[in-house]
Amino acid sequence: MLKKLLAALAIAVVCFGPATVLLSVAVLANPAVAACAPGSLIVGPIPDSLTATTRNGETVTLNRQQLTHAATIITVGGQTDGVGRPGVVIALMAALTESHLRMLANTGTYPESANYPNDGDASDHDSLGLFQMRPQAGWGTVAELMDPNYQARAFYGGPTGPNYPSPRGLLDIPGWQQLDPGEAAQAVEVSAYPDRYQNYQPVAEAILTALTTPTPSGGSGGGEVVVPETTRVVFPLPEGTWVRTSPFGWRTDPITFETAFHSGSDYGAADGTPIFAVADGIVTHAGYTGNWGGLIIIEHTVGGEPIASYYAHMWEHGIHVTEGMTITAGQHIGDVGSSGKSTGPHLHLEIRPGGTGQPAIDADQWLTDHDAEGITDGNTSRATCTLNGGGR
């Protein structure tokens, strides 16, 4: 085994250079590194269309909505330990085959499925969504399966998957990395037509190449972070866990007792309550910062405009993301704390149109204006690919 490893590394040196070898050693030592490798799965601008060719020579053209669903699959894969680019290709192959990357309702079996955002109606038994998952098979409720983010998490599976341990997701298939990608997709989908997934492998690879870009370099003077349009907007705390304690605007400062402008919206909640990202985006700050205490900043694109969201006062151990991570709306990014300039456990949320450093607006009103979805506790998983178990 050691001889094979050294031989593989020698070939990599000749073909790709030292940088690739360093990454290869890390991936071999820890497969999760493949999912966390900087720049490997960060989604860039989503094009209006993409044309690719299947293995049997058929030309396929995908529109922006289909590519947006692909971006969700890529993003969820990028933040799920152990998936990496190979796993994302398999997921894209499955979704292309099952739904042609469309979020499909099924009103014949589930009339209520039409009440959720969808790209059309299908009638394949009792299947729903991107991966044509069946509620009766235990994949989830109709409401859950009409959520692209949920379906992607269910397909990948693993200990953090919403369907763990059954039905099995990709990470629950022993040795899936050694299977042909089409066979791996079939192992999850258990289709009556097992040979059809391989046909879409070239299309899946073309999508992944087109939609992913290298991670922007850190430090001042670096390139501007490109963030794709969010798929949804959600409330940052679980339903039933919070109360509004201090609104945006002028107030008497609870520590200095002087009149001061409060640039955020405060939501009182128990210490340790999960904090969710309000939209898809990229983390640009995650650490302990003066009066903010534990602070996370995420850059988003909402309605075509750049938006930054700030989440403050977490304990240092309550920060579960790191800078450069791609995050999906509703992702568990941290826990409520009371660090920095704080009088008790709460989330201080700021929304800043234009991005980091721009003036804040009323976050509570912004969430209302964007019809933010409420989500229940336990409906999302903690962000993965954190360093040292999370916290900075």
ZAVEX-444581 format. One record per residue (C-alpha): residue in three letters; chain; x, y, z. Coordinates in steps of 0.1 Angstrom, whole numbers, padded with zeros to 4 digits. Each point is the difference from the previous one (the first is absolute). Example, Ala and Ser with C-alpha at 12.3 -4.5 7.8 and 13.67 -1.06 7.14 Angstrom:
// ZAVEX-444581
R   r c    c1    c2    c3
R ala A  0123 -0045  0078
R ser A  0014  0034 -0007
This chain:
// ZAVEX-444581
R   r c    c1    c2    c3
R met A  0000  0000  0000
R leu A  0028  0024  0009
R lys A  0018 -0007 -0033
R lys A -0032  0008 -0019
R leu A -0005  0032  0019
R leu A  0036  0011 -0007
R ala A -0003 -0009 -0037
R ala A -0032  0021 -0003
R leu A  0016  0030  0017
R ala A  0030 -0003 -0024
R ile A -0023  0001 -0030
R ala A -0018  0030  0016
R val A  0033  0019  0004
R val A  0008 -0005 -0037
R cys A -0034  0008 -0013
R phe A -0013  0027  0023
R gly A  0027  0014  0023
R pro A  0006  0002  0037
R ala A -0031  0018  0009
R thr A -0022 -0028 -0013
R val A  0021 -0025  0019
R leu A -0005  0018  0033
R leu A -0038  0000 -0006
R ser A  0001 -0037 -0010
R val A  0018 -0010  0032
R ala A -0026  0019  0020
R val A -0029 -0016 -0018
R leu A  0015 -0035  0003
R ala A  0006  0005  0037
R asn A -0035  0015  0006
R pro A -0027 -0004 -0027
R ala A -0020  0029  0016
R val A  0028  0023 -0013
R ala A -0014 -0005 -0035
R ala A -0032  0016  0010
R cys A  0017  0028  0019
R ala A  0028  0008 -0025
R pro A  0001  0038 -0005
R gly A -0017  0010 -0032
R ser A -0011 -0035 -0010
R leu A -0037  0005  0004
R ile A -0007  0037  0001
R val A -0028  0010 -0023
R gly A  0006  0030 -0023
R pro A -0024  0019 -0022
R ile A -0028 -0021 -0014
R pro A -0003  0003 -0038
R asp A -0034  0004 -0017
R ser A  0005 -0033 -0018
R leu A  0025 -0028 -0005
R thr A  0003 -0025 -0029
R ala A  0017 -0033  0004
R thr A  0001 -0034 -0016
R thr A -0010 -0033  0016
R arg A  0020 -0032 -0004
R asn A -0022 -0012 -0028
R gly A  0005  0033 -0019
R glu A -0033  0017  0008
R thr A  0002  0038  0004
R val A -0015  0013  0033
R thr A -0007  0037  0007
R leu A -0007  0010  0036
R asn A -0016  0033  0010
R arg A  0008  0023  0029
R gln A -0026 -0016  0023
R gln A  0015 -0035 -0006
R leu A  0035  0013  0006
R thr A -0012  0017  0032
R his A -0011 -0034  0013
R ala A  0034 -0014 -0011
R ala A  0016  0028  0020
R thr A -0019 -0011  0031
R ile A  0011 -0036 -0005
R ile A  0036  0012 -0004
R thr A -0001  0023  0030
R val A -0015 -0027  0023
R gly A  0025 -0025 -0012
R gly A  0028  0025  0007
R gln A -0010  0004  0037
R thr A -0006 -0037  0006
R asp A  0030 -0019  0013
R gly A  0012 -0028 -0022
R val A -0018  0010 -0032
R gly A  0024  0020 -0021
R arg A -0001  0004 -0038
R pro A -0005 -0037 -0007
R gly A -0031 -0001  0022
R val A -0014  0032 -0015
R val A  0004 -0014 -0035
R ile A -0020 -0031  0010
R ala A -0028  0022  0016
R leu A -0002  0021 -0032
R met A -0002 -0032 -0021
R ala A -0028 -0013  0021
R ala A -0020  0033 -0001
R leu A  0005  0004 -0037
R thr A -0012 -0035 -0006
R glu A -0030  0001  0024
R ser A -0014  0035 -0006
R his A  0023  0017 -0026
R leu A  0009  0023  0030
R arg A -0036  0011  0005
R met A -0018  0003  0033
R leu A -0031 -0020 -0009
R ala A -0033 -0001  0019
R asn A -0023 -0031 -0003
R thr A -0036  0013  0003
R gly A -0015 -0034 -0009
R thr A  0013 -0016  0032
R tyr A  0007  0031  0021
R pro A -0023  0029 -0010
R glu A  0017  0022  0027
R ser A  0033 -0003 -0018
R ala A -0012  0027 -0024
R asn A  0000  0025  0029
R tyr A  0038  0000  0001
R pro A  0023  0016 -0025
R asn A  0004 -0024 -0029
R asp A  0011 -0003 -0037
R gly A -0029 -0021 -0011
R asp A -0022 -0030  0007
R ala A  0010 -0036 -0004
R ser A -0018 -0033  0006
R asp A  0026 -0026  0007
R his A -0018 -0020  0027
R asp A  0004  0020  0032
R ser A  0034  0016 -0007
R leu A  0009  0036  0005
R gly A  0027  0026 -0007
R leu A  0035  0000 -0014
R phe A  0009 -0036  0009
R gln A -0036 -0014 -0003
R met A -0001 -0010  0036
R arg A -0030 -0018  0015
R pro A -0016  0010  0033
R gln A -0013 -0036  0004
R ala A  0036 -0013 -0002
R gly A  0009  0021  0029
R trp A  0020  0028 -0017
R gly A -0021  0027  0017
R thr A -0033  0019  0000
R val A -0015  0017 -0030
R ala A  0010  0033  0014
R glu A  0036 -0011  0006
R leu A  0004 -0016 -0034
R met A -0012  0031 -0018
R asp A  0031  0018  0014
R pro A  0030 -0004 -0024
R asn A  0024  0005  0029
R tyr A -0016 -0028  0020
R gln A  0000 -0024 -0030
R ala A  0037  0006 -0006
R arg A  0008 -0007  0037
R ala A -0021 -0031 -0001
R phe A  0018 -0013 -0032
R tyr A  0034  0005  0016
R gly A -0012 -0016  0033
R gly A  0026 -0009  0026
R pro A -0002  0007  0037
R thr A -0012  0036 -0005
R gly A -0025 -0010 -0027
R pro A -0037  0005  0009
R asn A -0008 -0036 -0010
R tyr A  0028 -0017  0019
R pro A  0004 -0030  0002
R ser A -0027 -0009 -0025
R pro A -0008  0004 -0028
R arg A  0037  0000 -0009
R gly A  0017  0031 -0014
R leu A  0032 -0001 -0020
R leu A  0022  0002  0031
R asp A -0018 -0030  0014
R ile A  0010 -0022 -0029
R pro A  0031 -0020  0010
R gly A  0029  0006 -0024
R trp A -0020  0024 -0023
R gln A  0032  0017 -0010
R gln A  0012 -0032 -0017
R leu A -0033 -0005 -0019
R asp A -0006  0013 -0035
R pro A -0018  0034  0004
R gly A -0031 -0014 -0017
R glu A  0000 -0030  0023
R ala A  0003  0022  0030
R ala A -0029  0021 -0011
R gln A -0021 -0032 -0005
R ala A  0010 -0012  0035
R val A -0018  0031  0014
R glu A -0029  0003 -0024
R val A -0007 -0038 -0003
R ser A -0015  0006 -0035
R ala A -0016 -0026 -0022
R tyr A  0023  0014 -0028
R pro A  0035 -0002  0016
R asp A  0020  0006 -0031
R arg A -0013  0034 -0009
R tyr A  0020  0021  0024
R gln A  0034 -0004 -0017
R asn A -0015  0018 -0031
R tyr A  0000  0033  0020
R gln A  0035 -0001  0014
R pro A  0015  0023 -0026
R val A -0029  0025  0005
R ala A  0005 -0001  0038
R glu A  0037  0006 -0003
R ala A -0006  0029 -0024
R ile A -0024  0016  0025
R leu A  0024 -0004  0029
R thr A  0028  0016 -0021
R ala A -0022  0029 -0012
R leu A -0014  0008  0034
R thr A  0030 -0002  0023
R thr A  0028  0025  0003
R pro A  0031  0002  0022
R thr A -0003  0014  0034
R pro A  0009  0037  0000
R ser A  0034  0007  0016
R gly A -0001  0015  0035
R gly A  0015  0032  0012
R ser A -0004  0035 -0013
R gly A  0000  0008 -0036
R gly A -0013 -0035 -0009
R gly A -0026 -0006 -0027
R glu A -0037  0006  0007
R val A -0020 -0029  0013
R val A -0026 -0011 -0026
R val A -0031 -0014  0018
R pro A -0029 -0016 -0020
R glu A -0036  0010  0005
R thr A -0015 -0015  0032
R thr A -0026 -0027 -0004
R arg A -0020  0012  0030
R val A -0001  0022  0031
R val A -0006 -0014  0035
R phe A -0003  0012  0035
R pro A  0032 -0004  0020
R leu A -0014 -0018  0030
R pro A -0023 -0030  0004
R glu A -0037  0006  0004
R gly A -0012  0004  0035
R thr A  0035  0006  0015
R trp A  0003  0038  0000
R val A -0015  0033  0009
R arg A  0008  0035 -0013
R thr A  0019  0019  0026
R ser A  0014  0031 -0016
R pro A -0009  0014 -0034
R phe A  0021  0019 -0026
R gly A  0003  0037  0007
R trp A  0006  0025  0028
R arg A -0002 -0014  0035
R thr A  0014  0003  0035
R asp A  0032 -0021  0000
R pro A -0005 -0027  0027
R ile A  0036  0002  0011
R thr A  0009  0037 -0002
R phe A -0037  0012  0005
R glu A  0008  0027 -0026
R thr A -0021  0006 -0032
R ala A  0016 -0019 -0028
R phe A -0009 -0014 -0034
R his A -0005 -0037 -0001
R ser A  0010 -0013 -0034
R gly A -0015 -0035  0003
R ser A -0031 -0019  0011
R asp A  0004 -0020  0033
R tyr A -0018 -0033  0005
R gly A  0002 -0014  0035
R ala A  0005 -0038  0001
R ala A  0014 -0027  0023
R asp A  0037 -0004  0001
R gly A  0010 -0026 -0027
R thr A -0031  0005 -0022
R pro A  0010 -0008 -0037
R ile A  0006  0030 -0022
R phe A -0008 -0004 -0037
R ala A  0013  0019 -0031
R val A -0027  0022 -0014
R ala A  0010 -0007 -0036
R asp A  0025 -0019 -0022
R gly A  0034  0016  0001
R ile A  0037  0000  0008
R val A  0014  0005  0035
R thr A  0025  0030  0000
R his A  0005  0002  0038
R ala A -0003 -0025  0028
R gly A  0017  0008  0033
R tyr A  0001  0020  0032
R thr A -0001  0038 -0005
R gly A -0002  0026  0028
R asn A -0034  0012  0009
R trp A -0016 -0024 -0025
R gly A  0014 -0030  0019
R gly A -0003 -0031 -0022
R leu A -0008  0014 -0035
R ile A -0009 -0016 -0033
R ile A -0004  0020 -0032
R ile A -0014 -0016 -0031
R glu A -0002  0016 -0035
R his A -0031 -0007 -0021
R thr A -0017  0010 -0032
R val A -0037  0006  0005
R gly A -0021  0013 -0029
R gly A  0031  0006 -0020
R glu A  0015  0023  0027
R pro A  0029 -0006  0024
R ile A -0011 -0004  0037
R ala A  0021 -0007  0031
R ser A -0015 -0016  0031
R tyr A  0017  0003  0034
R tyr A -0006 -0024  0029
R ala A  0014  0012  0033
R his A  0006 -0010  0037
R met A  0007 -0037 -0005
R trp A  0024 -0017  0024
R glu A  0033 -0008 -0017
R his A -0009 -0037  0002
R gly A -0034  0007 -0015
R ile A  0014  0010 -0035
R his A -0004 -0030 -0024
R val A  0013  0015 -0032
R thr A  0033  0013 -0014
R glu A  0009  0027 -0024
R gly A -0004 -0010 -0037
R met A -0027 -0026  0007
R thr A -0030 -0001 -0024
R ile A -0033  0000  0021
R thr A -0036 -0008 -0010
R ala A -0030  0018  0014
R gly A -0011 -0016  0033
R gln A  0034 -0015  0007
R his A  0009 -0003  0037
R ile A  0029  0024  0002
R gly A  0003  0007  0037
R asp A -0017  0001  0034
R val A -0015  0028  0020
R gly A  0024  0014  0027
R ser A  0006  0031  0020
R ser A  0036  0010 -0008
R gly A  0013  0035 -0007
R lys A -0022  0030  0009
R ser A -0030 -0020  0011
R thr A -0023 -0002  0030
R gly A -0014 -0035 -0006
R pro A -0003 -0027 -0026
R his A -0014  0013 -0033
R leu A  0007  0003 -0037
R his A  0009  0035 -0013
R leu A -0008 -0001 -0037
R glu A  0010  0026 -0026
R ile A -0009  0002 -0036
R arg A  0023  0023 -0022
R pro A -0010  0006 -0036
R gly A  0031  0005 -0021
R gly A  0020 -0024  0020
R thr A  0024  0000  0030
R gly A  0007  0035  0014
R gln A -0030  0016 -0016
R pro A -0028  0017  0022
R ala A -0024 -0024  0017
R ile A -0038  0000 -0005
R asp A -0028 -0014  0022
R ala A  0008 -0038 -0001
R asp A -0034 -0009  0013
R gln A -0018  0020 -0027
R trp A  0023 -0014 -0026
R leu A -0009 -0036  0010
R thr A -0037  0009 -0001
R asp A  0003  0017 -0035
R his A  0017 -0032 -0013
R asp A -0026 -0024  0014
R ala A  0027 -0018  0021
R glu A -0009 -0036  0007
R gly A -0003 -0012  0035
R ile A  0017 -0033  0007
R thr A -0003 -0023  0030
R asp A  0028 -0011  0023
R gly A  0018 -0030 -0013
R asn A -0011  0006 -0036
R thr A  0035  0008 -0012
R ser A  0035 -0014  0007
R arg A  0030  0018  0013
R ala A  0024  0013 -0026
R thr A  0029 -0024 -0007
R cys A  0036  0004 -0012
R thr A  0008  0021  0031
R leu A  0035 -0001  0014
R asn A  0007 -0017  0032
R gly A -0037 -0008  0005
R gly A -0012  0036 -0005
R gly A  0007  0032  0018
R arg A  0026  0025 -0005
